[in-house]
Structures are given as C-alpha cells and as structure tokens.
Amino acid sequence: MAVVTVRIPTALRRVTQGQGEVQVEASTIGELIEKLEQEFPGIKERLVDENGEIRKFVNFFVNDEDIRFLQGKDTPLKDGDVVAIIPAIAGGLR
C-alpha cells in the first residue's frame, strides 16, 4: 500500500472540507478513488460515471503523467507519488 498525495481541484474542495491536498493509502488509481469516497462521501460520483469509469471531463495525472496513457484505473501507485485530479477545460474559439 502506497501513501500518495492527492491534489484536489478547487471545484471538489467543498467535498474535502476545503482541503487542497490529502494523503491517501492506495495501490492503484481505482483503489484511490474508493479510499477518497470512504473519507469524503460524495466525491466518487463526481469522478466516475454509473459504470465506474472515470468521467470524460476528469483527468488524473500521476507525477505529471496522464493515466489515460498509462494503465487507467489500474495505474499502480508507489510511496511518494503525487496524483493530481484535473477537471477538463471545455470551450472553443469564437
């Protein structure tokens, strides 16, 4: 089990009692999401859809690496990793 730092985006901080960073023990991104839900009920539904898949507009980065290019929810975590949850920015040019 790895102890990782999770960076929480501003939009989710009301769920984490205003915390911008939290420490979580988890061995994969999927497990990290479950642990976050245990500690901060209601956060999971903002991160994954009804099928348990990470929402399209939510990006996870492990040490600046996008998990979509790693192993997705199965991306392994190790002690000291920094996981950033980044909401996608939508919009276009006019």
N, C-alpha and C positions, 0 to 999 in steps of 0.2 A: 504494500500500500504506500503510495507516494503522497507527500504533503506538497500541495501546489498552491500558488497564489492565483486567485481569480479576480480579474479586473471587471468590475460591474459598470455597465454604461449608465449614464445619468437617467435614462428612461426607466431603468429597472430598480433604481435605488430606493424607491418608495417601498418595494417588496423586501429589501435588505436593511430596513431601518436606517436608510441614508448612507450605508457603508459603500465606499467606492472600491474597496478591496476586501476580500475574505480569504481565509485559509480553509482548504478542503483536503480531506484524505480520500484519494481515489486512484484507481489504476488505469482507467480509460475515461474518455470524454462521456460516454454513456453513463458510467458509474458516477462521474462528477455531477451530471445533471440530476441523477437520483438523490445524491447527497445534498445538493443545493435545495431540492424540493423538501427534504426532511428538515433542513434548517430554516428554510424560508418558504413556507407553504404558498403555492400560487405562482411560483417562478417558472415551474416546469411548463405550464400551459402557454407561457409566453415564449418559450424556447423551442418546443416541439409541437407538431400537429397531433391530431387524434390518432394517427397511425404510429406515433412515436418517432417520426422522422424530424430532423432538425428543420425548422421553418426556413423557407427560401430567403427570407429577409433578415435572417440572423446568421452571422458569421462567427466561427470560433477559430482563434489562432493560438497555437502552442508555440511559444518562443518565436513569434512573428511568422510562423508557417501556417498557412490556411489548411485546416483539416480536410477540406474537400480534395486536396492534392496529397493527403496522407492516407489515413485509413478511416476517415469519417468518424462516426461514434465509437469505433473500435481503436482509434488512435491511442497508443499507450502513453501513459504519463509516468514521469520519474521525479524523484525529490528535487525540489527547487524550480520545477517548470513554472512558467508564467502563462496562464490561459487568459486571453482577452476575448470578451464577448462583444462583438461589434455589430450594431444594427446597420443593415444596408441603407445607404442613402439613395432615395428614389428621386427622380426628377429628370428633366430633359432641357434641351436648349430651345429657346423660342426664337 
